Amino acid sequence: MMPGVIMMENGVREPLPTNHDRDNDQVFNGNGILAPQSNGTLAGPGNGASNGANTMANGNEAGDGAQPAQPHNSSRMNDLPDEIKHITEGFVPLGLLLSRLAQKTHNQLVDEIVTLAKMPVPAPAVNGNSTHAGAAIDDTSTENLAKKTKLLNFVQERHAEWVKAAVIARWSRNAQSVSKLIDLVWLLRQQQEKYQNVIHTMAGIRYSSTLARLPNPDLRTALQVLSTGTAPWMPDFNYILPPPLTPKEQLQWIENLNTLLSIRLNLEDYDTLPYHFQNYTIDSGRVTFKVPGEFEVDLTIADEDLSKQFWFIDFRFDFTPAPPELSEALRMHLESRVNEALEKEGLAGCYKFLHELVLTHKITEYVRQAIELSRGRWVDTLKVERLNRAMSIQYWVGRYPPEGPKSWIILGVNSGKKAGAPEDPKSTSYLTLRWFRDSKEVKDVDLPFNSVDISTEDLLNHVIGRHIAHILGSIYSKLKSNGRFTKREAGLALDIQLEDPTRSSLRMQLGHAYHVTIGISATTGMFAMKPQSSMTWKGEQRLNYLSKDPIQDGFTCLEVLRCHYVVDEVIRRGRSTGWVVCKVPAKLDTVKQVLSLRETGQLMWLKRRGWAEQWYVMVSLSLSGDKWFLLEVNSQPNGEAHIMSFAKLPLSSHVPNFEDKFFTNFTMFTAAMISHIVDLRTLHKRRIKHVPHNGVNYSLPANMKVPSIFIRLSDILGRSQSGKPNKRIASWAHDFVEIMFRGTRNPATRPQILDRDKTTTNNGTKEPGDGPEPPKESLHAVLDARLKVSDPDRFGLLKGHVERDVAFSRALGLFALRLEVKVGSTVLETLSHRLQAIDKLADCVDAIRRSDRDIQCEEITLNKVVVTYTDRKKTEDEVAAQPNANRWKATLLLSPDKIKLFFERGNPQLRALDSFRELINSDLRCEKLPFYLSSTLPIHRALDSVEDAWGDLAMNDRGRVEVFVAHLDWFDIRYTLPGPNRNPNALRRLTLQIRLRRRREGVEWELTREEPGPVKKPDDEFKQALEKVYNAEGRVWRSLVDSASSKTDQRVGDLIRAVDEAVRRLAMQSPTVLKQTQPKGQAQLKSQAQTMYHKQMAASRPRPQPQTGQVVVLDD
């Protein structure tokens, strides 16, 4: 401190100036008055002259004793060169210093007043007998003196601080000059440092060049030594070398040394030998003490006196990693320290020193490896801290927020001493490990670590492995206690790998074949889930960045993940099979109240496309187990939903396999449940007796049980026929029908052929221009109705499947009907309609079966019957000989309103198609159809041959033939031949009739001439030609004088062809004249007029009345 300041502290001071303005040409004297100097320089200590220093030493701070400075020095101080750096670092404003000091003094004064107030008061003052204020005697009590002493000390301390402040304020007047002085001092110190650095550098160069300098060669001495072997001028110390030891002496010396070491350790030091030095070997004149896992030290003796100390020879570490050899510096250090310990404390001190050295080195090795890990694979995840002879490693740094829990380990040295217990010679210090998990020390876990093979990474893996095992094990315990896993409805497995914590995992079953595996990274502590998906990624993000309690959050996350997986699988896989997730139709409170659910969990509402609006499937996903319900929910007028009915679906307790097969079976099962509920409700409403039956349904999966329903056939048909029981049906079938569920079908999958230009309207017509409306998707339930017939032979022609949805078994006498109805609708109406259709088909099949003609059924369905036939009767030999010879095909389409008949292309009976259709739609239905198909076939074939034969004649205008079908049993053939000289007004005409007549032997075809007019059979050339045919030799028909008859087979065709040949012969004999062309239009009009004429004639004739019967109307 400057002398002036010291004097000020002693109380010598002058009034402080109030004006701090300074000028280069003015200075303040000690009284604060501006005093110019005689030489024009400033006065005061800021001048840097030697006289100024003396003035300060004399204690005069005013400018009166200041020596004048040279003018050039003043100019130099005010204009510093660029080399001088202006120093402003560390400067504090005077105002800030004084304000802080005032604030400090005020605070201390307040505290002092409070302290004085708390001090005890003298006893007289307390009793009220204190002396008067004007008393001359002072209070000399101990309490009063203590207060005064404390107050005086406080005032002196504060006075000293403010005196210092006053000195600083006085010196602040010369702050500018002092600042320049500081700049100069800084410059001088820099220059001095540079000079010293240069000197040190030059000295270093000189010292280093000494070793590099080579001395001049001593050629003279070298020549003398090389030539004579000696040099007289070289000094000779006259040392006497001991004789060298022979190998035998060396061996003997070593054996003696080994003997001395053995005697000393076994006899002299056996009771003072440390416990941990019990393992030693003596060899090569040294004793080697081995401490397993720590070190090996070689010692020897240098005297035969057994009381002398051991001496250090060598040291080796007995753990890895460690240096294989000691460096020279370390060896010298160990040698000195070990020999010192051996001298003072003997072998015990040697062991203690080396043992503590090894423990410290091990900790250092752990620290070194930890730092390498923090810079390598474990970067940004470890925080290593050296704590004297201990270390701390915080792992999973950044895993949680700064205010979150932390985990670390502390590796240190335990002295091995127990408090209050006597010292045990076997006890020694050892490395100990403490583990703090989530900011709490874990004491009940054994943490073994290998101190022989030092590996910080293995140590961390052991600790982190147990930390991961704690997290995953706690999550596993929470999940295992729930119903889904206690009942083994889902799989849960825990795999803990303490040695390799990265492989530790918790595996939970989400789906049938889908599992999620959750693990924790050993380095970062982050959760990892596999297989990777959007759901697992979200779960990882939630656990890694939003979780504060990994155990509870992990438990919740896995359950939420399972719920999301189930919902996603149902949405993703169910969409292709028609299942969709819909909005919640009912309130949660209503669902809980109706279903009596204790634990709802997450609810998911499903609906199958094609269902009615009121049907839903609800899935309750919870830890206690998943539950599936089928509910019927109806909306009330007030907007609230009401659960009309519900049923718990008895699905398997295991996790379902959400594949197409599951959804297909689920669709089938729910549709069966809905159909069963609706049918039972309808039967109960209509008061129809029914009995459910739990039979075996082989068409459904084994795990699907749907009961069948037995109902009375008479009840179903009686209600469908306005309450009148159908006795006819009762005659061919028993009175019980079994309805059994078989599956579902989506009608939208049926291929549809739509007309681009027309669409069907409500009345059945099609209007062009309207686009086709896409069919609304619906789901149909497929059921089987089985009924037993009373007479299986009546349906002998039915073989196997009547059509795709109707089958008949003659062996069992059983009809199986495949019924299809929209899910949610009753099947009773469809069943009644089908049974009526079977009745109509039974009549058709029975007529074909009872016919004696050669007609066979090729295809029989409820809407189509295909038959093949010939013109023969049903003869077993002929049918067996030629089953497919000359057979024609006819198709009956059994539509609901009428039956349509179609012939194949080229069928000669096409001309009588209208007559056949009138027959089958009459009261006779199909009773006479087999007979007319077979018996009229020869006639139509013959008529075709007649028309073909007259083709050329008609083209040459030599005659024509016309065929008319009046009825199936009545045909007219009209010939027109040209008259004499081709006169169109004198045409020759012949009209023949072919009619079916009943004879005693049966029915026959009769051919006769029937001309219009009064003369039916005139006597002309046609009569003569016909008589020749009727009475021809070798004929196969029978002559009836003016007509001929034939059996209903191919012989009637021979008769027609023979008559036609005779008529054509007359046409060939007609006189030849010039052909007269007739306009085409007139010919067509004439032909149409003739056709109408013959139809009117046929209509006017009486026709046979068929038997009455019911018209068959079958559904398509």
DASULMO-V135158 format. One record per helix or strand of 2 or more residues. SS is the DSSP state (2 for helix, 1 for strand). FROM is the first residue (numbers start at 1). TO is the last residue. If there is no record, write none. Layout:
SS,FROM,TO ; SS,FROM,TO
This chain:
2,3,9 ; 2,45,47 ; 2,50,58 ; 2,63,65 ; 2,71,78 ; 2,94,118 ; 2,123,127 ; 2,142,212 ; 2,219,228 ; 2,247,268 ; 2,275,277 ; 1,280,283 ; 1,286,291 ; 1,295,301 ; 1,310,317 ; 2,328,375 ; 1,382,387 ; 1,390,395 ; 1,407,414 ; 1,430,437 ; 1,440,442 ; 2,456,480 ; 2,483,486 ; 1,492,495 ; 2,501,503 ; 1,505,509 ; 1,515,520 ; 1,527,530 ; 2,534,545 ; 2,550,577 ; 1,579,581 ; 2,588,595 ; 1,602,608 ; 1,615,621 ; 1,627,635 ; 1,641,648 ; 2,660,686 ; 1,690,693 ; 1,708,712 ; 2,713,720 ; 2,727,732 ; 1,736,746 ; 2,747,749 ; 1,758,760 ; 1,766,768 ; 1,779,789 ; 2,792,795 ; 1,800,803 ; 1,806,809 ; 1,814,822 ; 2,828,850 ; 1,853,860 ; 1,864,873 ; 2,876,881 ; 1,888,894 ; 1,899,903 ; 2,908,920 ; 2,929,935 ; 2,937,949 ; 2,951,955 ; 1,960,967 ; 1,970,977 ; 2,980,982 ; 1,988,998 ; 1,1003,1009 ; 2,1021,1030 ; 1,1038,1039 ; 1,1043,1046 ; 2,1050,1068 ; 2,1080,1100
